[in-house]
């Protein structure tokens, strides 16, 4: 499996999109406690963007061995719970729209 190194700009876009959809603040994502929004950011970075689990764990104050577990748990939710899937899809659309806006500016 090919992994992507951690890009803080992309991670910030994902965090901003999650904050917009879940109506939370950045400290909810970066706190030591494992919140739902923190797990969502980790799930998107690991599952969809193929980021390295060691780097994700280091940047989000989580044991790197727990990152695949979180991803598997939320992948199950993504496949089986419609409202959760819709929210994740909205986050992914929002992140891709950030990329399109930046391409138009450049």
C-alpha positions in Angstrom: 0.0 0.0 0.0 1.4 3.4 -1.0 1.0 6.0 1.7 1.0 9.8 1.4 3.2 11.9 3.6 1.5 14.4 5.9 0.6 17.7 4.2 -0.6 20.3 6.8 -2.4 22.3 4.1 -4.6 19.4 3.1 -5.2 18.4 6.7 -6.3 22.0 7.5 -8.7 21.8 4.6 -10.2 18.6 5.9 -10.4 20.1 9.4 -12.1 23.2 8.1 -14.6 21.1 6.2 -15.4 19.0 9.2 -15.8 22.1 11.4 -18.3 23.4 8.9 -20.3 20.3 8.6 -20.2 19.2 12.3 -20.4 22.7 13.7 -17.4 22.4 16.0 -14.2 24.2 16.8 -10.6 23.3 16.0 -9.8 22.4 19.6 -12.5 19.7 19.4 -10.3 18.0 16.8 -6.9 18.6 18.4 -7.8 17.7 22.0 -6.3 14.7 23.7 -9.7 13.1 24.2 -10.9 11.0 21.2 -14.0 12.9 20.0 -16.3 12.0 17.1 -14.9 14.9 14.9 -11.3 13.9 15.6 -12.1 10.4 14.5 -13.8 11.7 11.4 -10.7 13.7 10.4 -8.5 10.7 11.0 -10.9 8.5 9.1 -10.9 10.8 6.0 -7.1 11.3 6.1 -6.4 7.6 6.5 -9.1 5.9 4.5 -9.7 8.3 1.6 -6.4 10.2 1.3 -4.1 7.3 2.3 -2.0 9.2 4.8 0.5 7.3 6.9 -0.9 6.1 10.2 2.2 6.9 12.2 2.1 10.6 11.1 -1.6 10.9 11.7 -1.2 9.5 15.2 1.5 11.9 16.0 -0.4 15.0 14.7 -3.7 14.1 16.4 -2.4 12.9 19.8 -3.4 9.3 19.2 -1.5 6.1 19.5 -0.6 5.2 15.9 -1.8 1.6 16.5 -5.3 2.9 17.2 -5.5 4.8 13.9 -6.5 1.7 11.7 -9.0 0.7 14.4 -10.7 4.1 14.2 -10.7 3.9 10.5 -12.2 0.4 10.5 -14.9 1.5 13.0 -15.9 4.5 10.9 -15.7 2.6 7.7 -18.3 0.3 9.1 -20.5 3.3 10.0 -19.9 4.8 6.6 -21.2 1.6 4.9 -24.1 1.1 7.2 -25.4 4.4 8.5 -26.9 6.7 5.9 -26.7 10.0 7.8 -23.0 9.4 8.6 -22.2 8.6 5.0 -24.0 11.8 3.9 -21.9 13.9 6.3 -18.7 12.3 5.2 -19.6 12.8 1.5 -20.4 16.5 2.3 -16.9 16.9 3.9 -15.2 15.3 0.9 -17.2 17.5 -1.5 -16.2 20.6 0.5 -12.5 19.6 0.5 -12.6 19.1 -3.3 -14.3 22.5 -3.7 -11.4 24.1 -1.8 -9.0 22.6 -4.3 -11.0 23.9 -7.2 -11.1 27.4 -5.8 -7.4 27.4 -5.3 -6.8 26.2 -8.9 -9.0 29.1 -10.1 -7.0 31.6 -8.1 -3.6 30.3 -9.3 
